[in-house]
Amino acid sequence: MLANDIVNAISKALTENFDNAEVYIDEIEQGFNEPCFFIDLLNPSEKQIYGDRYFRRYLFDVQFFPTNEKKSRQIREVLDKLHNVLEYITLENG
């Protein structure tokens, strides 16, 4: 499924670029350790265009939970880096 491939690619990019942050993709557990990321798929949609051709839309929510120290600064630093990290993710074909 393409959505799972995209989530896995996002997770891999976050893991490779944010060394000390855990990445959660299925659900976030109570008592999780910060810093961490949570990736969620929001309302996927599919529209038939013509014959067996479809337009699929996937929206993803990437949440960052900073440590308790210097939260605002951490969030700004991660936000700047996150744009660059996710701009060029690649999907690996199994």
N, CA, C and O atoms as a GROMACS GRO file, in nm:
protein
  376
    1MET      N    1   0.085  -0.118   0.000
    1MET     CA    2   0.000   0.000   0.000
    1MET      C    3   0.088   0.123   0.000
    1MET      O    4   0.182   0.133   0.079
    2LEU      N    5   0.059   0.215  -0.086
    2LEU     CA    6   0.139   0.335  -0.103
    2LEU      C    7   0.146   0.420   0.023
    2LEU      O    8   0.251   0.475   0.055
    3ALA      N    9   0.035   0.432   0.095
    3ALA     CA   10   0.034   0.514   0.217
    3ALA      C   11   0.135   0.461   0.319
    3ALA      O   12   0.205   0.540   0.382
    4ASN      N   13   0.144   0.330   0.335
    4ASN     CA   14   0.242   0.272   0.427
    4ASN      C   15   0.384   0.299   0.381
    4ASN      O   16   0.472   0.326   0.462
    5ASP      N   17   0.408   0.292   0.250
    5ASP     CA   18   0.541   0.322   0.196
    5ASP      C   19   0.581   0.466   0.225
    5ASP      O   20   0.696   0.493   0.258
    6ILE      N   21   0.486   0.556   0.212
    6ILE     CA   22   0.514   0.698   0.238
    6ILE      C   23   0.543   0.720   0.387
    6ILE      O   24   0.639   0.789   0.422
    7VAL      N   25   0.462   0.661   0.474
    7VAL     CA   26   0.485   0.674   0.619
    7VAL      C   27   0.622   0.616   0.655
    7VAL      O   28   0.695   0.676   0.734
    8ASN      N   29   0.657   0.502   0.599
    8ASN     CA   30   0.787   0.442   0.627
    8ASN      C   31   0.901   0.531   0.578
    8ASN      O   32   1.004   0.541   0.645
    9ALA      N   33   0.885   0.594   0.462
    9ALA     CA   34   0.988   0.684   0.411
    9ALA      C   35   1.002   0.808   0.499
    9ALA      O   36   1.114   0.853   0.524
   10ILE      N   37   0.892   0.863   0.546
   10ILE     CA   38   0.897   0.977   0.637
   10ILE      C   39   0.966   0.937   0.766
   10ILE      O   40   1.052   1.009   0.816
   11SER      N   41   0.929   0.821   0.820
   11SER     CA   42   0.989   0.771   0.943
   11SER      C   43   1.140   0.752   0.928
   11SER      O   44   1.217   0.790   1.016
   12LYS      N   45   1.180   0.694   0.817
   12LYS     CA   46   1.323   0.672   0.791
   12LYS      C   47   1.399   0.805   0.784
   12LYS      O   48   1.507   0.818   0.841
   13ALA      N   49   1.341   0.903   0.714
   13ALA     CA   50   1.406   1.034   0.702
   13ALA      C   51   1.419   1.101   0.838
   13ALA      O   52   1.522   1.162   0.868
   14LEU      N   53   1.317   1.090   0.921
   14LEU     CA   54   1.324   1.150   1.056
   14LEU      C   55   1.428   1.079   1.141
   14LEU      O   56   1.506   1.144   1.210
   15THR      N   57   1.430   0.947   1.137
   15THR     CA   58   1.526   0.869   1.215
   15THR      C   59   1.670   0.902   1.176
   15THR      O   60   1.757   0.913   1.262
   16GLU      N   61   1.694   0.916   1.046
   16GLU     CA   62   1.829   0.943   0.997
   16GLU      C   63   1.876   1.085   1.027
   16GLU      O   64   1.996   1.109   1.037
   17ASN      N   65   1.783   1.179   1.041
   17ASN     CA   66   1.822   1.319   1.055
   17ASN      C   67   1.803   1.378   1.195
   17ASN      O   68   1.853   1.487   1.223
   18PHE      N   69   1.732   1.308   1.281
   18PHE     CA   70   1.711   1.355   1.418
   18PHE      C   71   1.753   1.241   1.511
   18PHE      O   72   1.670   1.159   1.552
   19ASP      N   73   1.882   1.236   1.543
   19ASP     CA   74   1.943   1.123   1.612
   19ASP      C   75   1.876   1.085   1.743
   19ASP      O   76   1.857   0.966   1.770
   20ASN      N   77   1.841   1.180   1.823
   20ASN     CA   78   1.795   1.147   1.958
   20ASN      C   79   1.642   1.144   1.971
   20ASN      O   80   1.591   1.139   2.083
   21ALA      N   81   1.569   1.146   1.859
   21ALA     CA   82   1.423   1.150   1.864
   21ALA      C   83   1.363   1.015   1.821
   21ALA      O   84   1.398   0.961   1.716
   22GLU      N   85   1.274   0.963   1.903
   22GLU     CA   86   1.199   0.842   1.870
   22GLU      C   87   1.091   0.879   1.768
   22GLU      O   88   1.039   0.990   1.771
   23VAL      N   89   1.057   0.786   1.678
   23VAL     CA   90   0.953   0.810   1.579
   23VAL      C   91   0.843   0.706   1.598
   23VAL      O   92   0.869   0.586   1.596
   24TYR      N   93   0.721   0.753   1.617
   24TYR     CA   94   0.605   0.666   1.634
   24TYR      C   95   0.518   0.674   1.509
   24TYR      O   96   0.491   0.783   1.459
   25ILE      N   97   0.475   0.557   1.458
   25ILE     CA   98   0.392   0.560   1.337
   25ILE      C   99   0.255   0.497   1.356
   25ILE      O  100   0.163   0.529   1.281
   26ASP      N  101   0.239   0.410   1.452
   26ASP     CA  102   0.109   0.346   1.470
   26ASP      C  103   0.025   0.419   1.573
   26ASP      O  104  -0.089   0.459   1.546
   27GLU      N  105   0.080   0.436   1.688
   27GLU     CA  106   0.015   0.514   1.794
   27GLU      C  107   0.122   0.559   1.890
   27GLU      O  108   0.228   0.498   1.902
   28ILE      N  109   0.092   0.664   1.959
   28ILE     CA  110   0.188   0.715   2.056
   28ILE      C  111   0.147   0.663   2.193
   28ILE      O  112   0.032   0.676   2.234
   29GLU      N  113   0.242   0.606   2.261
   29GLU     CA  114   0.214   0.543   2.389
   29GLU      C  115   0.215   0.645   2.502
   29GLU      O  116   0.287   0.745   2.498
   30GLN      N  117   0.134   0.618   2.603
   30GLN     CA  118   0.134   0.704   2.720
   30GLN      C  119   0.268   0.690   2.789
   30GLN      O  120   0.320   0.580   2.803
   31GLY      N  121   0.323   0.801   2.832
   31GLY     CA  122   0.453   0.799   2.899
   31GLY      C  123   0.569   0.793   2.801
   31GLY      O  124   0.677   0.746   2.836
   32PHE      N  125   0.549   0.841   2.678
   32PHE     CA  126   0.656   0.841   2.578
   32PHE      C  127   0.768   0.935   2.620
   32PHE      O  128   0.748   1.025   2.700
   33ASN      N  129   0.886   0.912   2.563
   33ASN     CA  130   1.003   0.994   2.594
   33ASN      C  131   1.022   1.102   2.488
   33ASN      O  132   1.021   1.073   2.368
   34GLU      N  133   1.040   1.223   2.531
   34GLU     CA  134   1.072   1.332   2.440
   34GLU      C  135   1.223   1.344   2.425
   34GLU      O  136   1.297   1.306   2.516
   35PRO      N  137   1.270   1.393   2.315
   35PRO     CA  138   1.195   1.440   2.199
   35PRO      C  139   1.149   1.322   2.114
   35PRO      O  140   1.214   1.217   2.110
   36CYS      N  141   1.036   1.341   2.045
   36CYS     CA  142   0.987   1.236   1.957
   36CYS      C  143   0.895   1.296   1.850
   36CYS      O  144   0.849   1.410   1.861
   37PHE      N  145   0.870   1.214   1.748
   37PHE     CA  146   0.779   1.250   1.640
   37PHE      C  147   0.665   1.149   1.637
   37PHE      O  148   0.682   1.033   1.676
   38PHE      N  149   0.550   1.194   1.590
   38PHE     CA  150   0.437   1.106   1.563
   38PHE      C  151   0.387   1.136   1.423
   38PHE      O  152   0.362   1.251   1.389
   39ILE      N  153   0.373   1.032   1.341
   39ILE     CA  154   0.327   1.047   1.203
   39ILE      C  155   0.188   0.985   1.192
   39ILE      O  156   0.166   0.872   1.235
   40ASP      N  157   0.095   1.060   1.134
   40ASP     CA  158  -0.041   1.011   1.118
   40ASP      C  159  -0.092   1.044   0.978
   40ASP      O  160  -0.060   1.149   0.923
   41LEU      N  161  -0.170   0.955   0.922
   41LEU     CA  162  -0.235   0.977   0.792
   41LEU      C  163  -0.372   1.038   0.817
   41LEU      O  164  -0.451   0.986   0.895
   42LEU      N  165  -0.400   1.149   0.750
   42LEU     CA  166  -0.526   1.221   0.770
   42LEU      C  167  -0.616   1.207   0.648
   42LEU      O  168  -0.579   1.249   0.538
   43ASN      N  169  -0.732   1.150   0.665
   43ASN     CA  170  -0.838   1.146   0.563
   43ASN      C  171  -0.790   1.121   0.420
   43ASN      O  172  -0.803   1.210   0.336
   44PRO      N  173  -0.736   1.004   0.390
   44PRO     CA  174  -0.697   0.978   0.251
   44PRO      C  175  -0.822   0.977   0.162
   44PRO      O  176  -0.930   0.940   0.206
   45SER      N  177  -0.805   1.018   0.038
   45SER     CA  178  -0.918   1.019  -0.053
   45SER      C  179  -0.876   0.964  -0.189
   45SER      O  180  -0.758   0.968  -0.226
   46GLU      N  181  -0.974   0.915  -0.262
   46GLU     CA  182  -0.948   0.858  -0.394
   46GLU      C  183  -1.064   0.896  -0.484
   46GLU      O  184  -1.181   0.884  -0.446
   47LYS      N  185  -1.032   0.942  -0.604
   47LYS     CA  186  -1.135   0.982  -0.700
   47LYS      C  187  -1.102   0.918  -0.834
   47LYS      O  188  -0.990   0.929  -0.884
   48GLN      N  189  -1.200   0.851  -0.892
   48GLN     CA  190  -1.180   0.789  -1.022
   48GLN      C  191  -1.176   0.898  -1.128
   48GLN      O  192  -1.266   0.982  -1.136
   49ILE      N  193  -1.071   0.898  -1.208
   49ILE     CA  194  -1.054   1.000  -1.311
   49ILE      C  195  -1.109   0.950  -1.445
   49ILE      O  196  -1.196   1.013  -1.506
   50TYR      N  197  -1.057   0.837  -1.488
   50TYR     CA  198  -1.099   0.781  -1.616
   50TYR      C  199  -1.063   0.634  -1.619
   50TYR      O  200  -0.947   0.597  -1.599
   51GLY      N  201  -1.160   0.548  -1.643
   51GLY     CA  202  -1.134   0.405  -1.650
   51GLY      C  203  -1.074   0.354  -1.520
   51GLY      O  204  -1.135   0.368  -1.413
   52ASP      N  205  -0.955   0.297  -1.530
   52ASP     CA  206  -0.889   0.246  -1.409
   52ASP      C  207  -0.784   0.342  -1.354
   52ASP      O  208  -0.691   0.301  -1.285
   53ARG      N  209  -0.800   0.469  -1.386
   53ARG     CA  210  -0.708   0.571  -1.335
   53ARG      C  211  -0.775   0.649  -1.222
   53ARG      O  212  -0.892   0.688  -1.230
   54TYR      N  213  -0.696   0.670  -1.116
   54TYR     CA  214  -0.749   0.735  -0.996
   54TYR      C  215  -0.657   0.846  -0.951
   54TYR      O  216  -0.536   0.842  -0.972
   55PHE      N  217  -0.716   0.946  -0.888
   55PHE     CA  218  -0.638   1.050  -0.820
   55PHE      C  219  -0.647   1.020  -0.672
   55PHE      O  220  -0.756   1.018  -0.614
   56ARG      N  221  -0.533   0.997  -0.610
   56ARG     CA  222  -0.530   0.970  -0.466
   56ARG      C  223  -0.463   1.087  -0.396
   56ARG      O  224  -0.364   1.143  -0.442
   57ARG      N  225  -0.520   1.120  -0.282
   57ARG     CA  226  -0.466   1.231  -0.202
   57ARG      C  227  -0.437   1.181  -0.062
   57ARG      O  228  -0.524   1.126   0.006
   58TYR      N  229  -0.312   1.201  -0.020
   58TYR     CA  230  -0.270   1.162   0.113
   58TYR      C  231  -0.219   1.285   0.188
   58TYR      O  232  -0.129   1.354   0.140
   59LEU      N  233  -0.275   1.312   0.302
   59LEU     CA  234  -0.228   1.420   0.388
   59LEU      C  235  -0.169   1.356   0.514
   59LEU      O  236  -0.230   1.268   0.574
   60PHE      N  237  -0.052   1.402   0.553
   60PHE     CA  238   0.015   1.347   0.669
   60PHE      C  239   0.036   1.456   0.773
   60PHE      O  240   0.064   1.571   0.741
   61ASP      N  241   0.021   1.416   0.896
   61ASP     CA  242   0.044   1.503   1.010
   61ASP      C  243   0.171   1.454   1.080
   61ASP      O  244   0.175   1.341   1.129
   62VAL      N  245   0.273   1.538   1.084
   62VAL     CA  246   0.397   1.506   1.154
   62VAL      C  247   0.404   1.596   1.276
   62VAL      O  248   0.423   1.718   1.264
   63GLN      N  249   0.390   1.536   1.393
   63GLN     CA  250   0.392   1.612   1.519
   63GLN      C  251   0.526   1.592   1.587
   63GLN      O  252   0.581   1.481   1.588
   64PHE      N  253   0.578   1.699   1.644
   64PHE     CA  254   0.704   1.693   1.719
   64PHE      C  255   0.676   1.728   1.864
   64PHE      O  256   0.608   1.826   1.893
   65PHE      N  257   0.728   1.647   1.953
   65PHE     CA  258   0.716   1.671   2.097
   65PHE      C  259   0.857   1.698   2.151
   65PHE      O  260   0.939   1.606   2.159
   66PRO      N  261   0.885   1.823   2.189
   66PRO     CA  262   1.019   1.858   2.237
   66PRO      C  263   1.040   1.814   2.382
   66PRO      O  264   0.946   1.776   2.452
   67THR      N  265   1.165   1.821   2.424
   67THR     CA  266   1.194   1.796   2.565
   67THR      C  267   1.140   1.914   2.647
   67THR      O  268   1.096   2.014   2.590
   68ASN      N  269   1.144   1.901   2.775
   68ASN     CA  270   1.093   2.007   2.861
   68ASN      C  271   1.182   2.130   2.866
   68ASN      O  272   1.142   2.235   2.915
   69GLU      N  273   1.304   2.116   2.816
   69GLU     CA  274   1.399   2.227   2.820
   69GLU      C  275   1.397   2.305   2.689
   69GLU      O  276   1.406   2.245   2.582
   70LYS      N  277   1.384   2.435   2.695
   70LYS     CA  278   1.391   2.523   2.579
   70LYS      C  279   1.297   2.477   2.467
   70LYS      O  280   1.341   2.462   2.353
   71LYS      N  281   1.171   2.455   2.498
   71LYS     CA  282   1.074   2.403   2.401
   71LYS      C  283   1.062   2.489   2.276
   71LYS      O  284   1.068   2.437   2.165
   72SER      N  285   1.046   2.619   2.293
   72SER     CA  286   1.026   2.708   2.178
   72SER      C  287   1.145   2.704   2.083
   72SER      O  288   1.129   2.699   1.961
   73ARG      N  289   1.262   2.705   2.141
   73ARG     CA  290   1.383   2.702   2.058
   73ARG      C  291   1.393   2.570   1.982
   73ARG      O  292   1.424   2.568   1.863
   74GLN      N  293   1.368   2.458   2.051
   74GLN     CA  294   1.372   2.326   1.987
   74GLN      C  295   1.271   2.318   1.872
   74GLN      O  296   1.304   2.268   1.765
   75ILE      N  297   1.152   2.365   1.895
   75ILE     CA  298   1.048   2.359   1.792
   75ILE      C  299   1.090   2.437   1.668
   75ILE      O  300   1.072   2.388   1.556
   76ARG      N  301   1.144   2.556   1.686
   76ARG     CA  302   1.189   2.636   1.570
   76ARG      C  303   1.302   2.567   1.496
   76ARG      O  304   1.303   2.566   1.373
   77GLU      N  305   1.398   2.510   1.568
   77GLU     CA  306   1.510   2.440   1.504
   77GLU      C  307   1.462   2.318   1.425
   77GLU      O  308   1.505   2.296   1.312
   78VAL      N  309   1.373   2.241   1.485
   78VAL     CA  310   1.320   2.122   1.418
   78VAL      C  311   1.237   2.162   1.297
   78VAL      O  312   1.247   2.098   1.192
   79LEU      N  313   1.158   2.265   1.308
   79LEU     CA  314   1.075   2.310   1.197
   79LEU      C  315   1.161   2.346   1.076
   79LEU      O  316   1.132   2.305   0.964
   80ASP      N  317   1.266   2.423   1.099
   80ASP     CA  318   1.356   2.461   0.989
   80ASP      C  319   1.417   2.338   0.923
   80ASP      O  320   1.421   2.328   0.800
   81LYS      N  321   1.465   2.246   1.003
   81LYS     CA  322   1.530   2.126   0.950
   81LYS      C  323   1.429   2.031   0.885
   81LYS      O  324   1.459   1.967   0.785
   82LEU      N  325   1.309   2.023   0.942
   82LEU     CA  326   1.207   1.932   0.894
   82LEU      C  327   1.168   1.961   0.749
   82LEU      O  328   1.148   1.868   0.671
   83HIS      N  329   1.156   2.087   0.713
   83HIS     CA  330   1.123   2.122   0.575
   83HIS      C  331   1.226   2.064   0.478
   83HIS      O  332   1.190   2.007   0.375
   84ASN      N  333   1.351   2.079   0.510
   84ASN     CA  334   1.458   2.027   0.423
   84ASN      C  335   1.461   1.875   0.419
   84ASN      O  336   1.479   1.815   0.313
   85VAL      N  337   1.442   1.813   0.534
   85VAL     CA  338   1.449   1.667   0.544
   85VAL      C  339   1.337   1.601   0.463
   85VAL      O  340   1.362   1.503   0.393
   86LEU      N  341   1.217   1.654   0.472
   86LEU     CA  342   1.103   1.590   0.407
   86LEU      C  343   1.084   1.631   0.261
   86LEU      O  344   1.004   1.571   0.190
   87GLU      N  345   1.158   1.730   0.216
   87GLU     CA  346   1.142   1.777   0.079
   87GLU      C  347   1.182   1.671  -0.023
   87GLU      O  348   1.121   1.662  -0.129
   88TYR      N  349   1.282   1.593   0.008
   88TYR     CA  350   1.335   1.498  -0.090
   88TYR      C  351   1.332   1.354  -0.041
   88TYR      O  352   1.426   1.279  -0.069
   89ILE      N  353   1.228   1.312   0.030
   89ILE     CA  354   1.222   1.172   0.072
   89ILE      C  355   1.199   1.085  -0.051
   89ILE      O  356   1.134   1.126  -0.148
   90THR      N  357   1.253   0.965  -0.046
   90THR     CA  358   1.235   0.872  -0.157
   90THR      C  359   1.173   0.744  -0.107
   90THR      O  360   1.200   0.699   0.004
   91LEU      N  361   1.090   0.685  -0.189
   91LEU     CA  362   1.026   0.560  -0.155
   91LEU      C  363   1.113   0.446  -0.209
   91LEU      O  364   1.159   0.450  -0.324
   92GLU      N  365   1.133   0.346  -0.125
   92GLU     CA  366   1.211   0.231  -0.168
   92GLU      C  367   1.114   0.123  -0.216
   92GLU      O  368   1.018   0.090  -0.146
   93ASN      N  369   1.138   0.071  -0.332
   93ASN     CA  370   1.054  -0.036  -0.382
   93ASN      C  371   1.104  -0.168  -0.329
   93ASN      O  372   1.221  -0.202  -0.345
   94GLY      N  373   1.012  -0.244  -0.265
   94GLY     CA  374   1.047  -0.370  -0.203
   94GLY      C  375   1.084  -0.471  -0.303
   94GLY      O  376   1.117  -0.584  -0.267
   0.00000   0.00000   0.00000
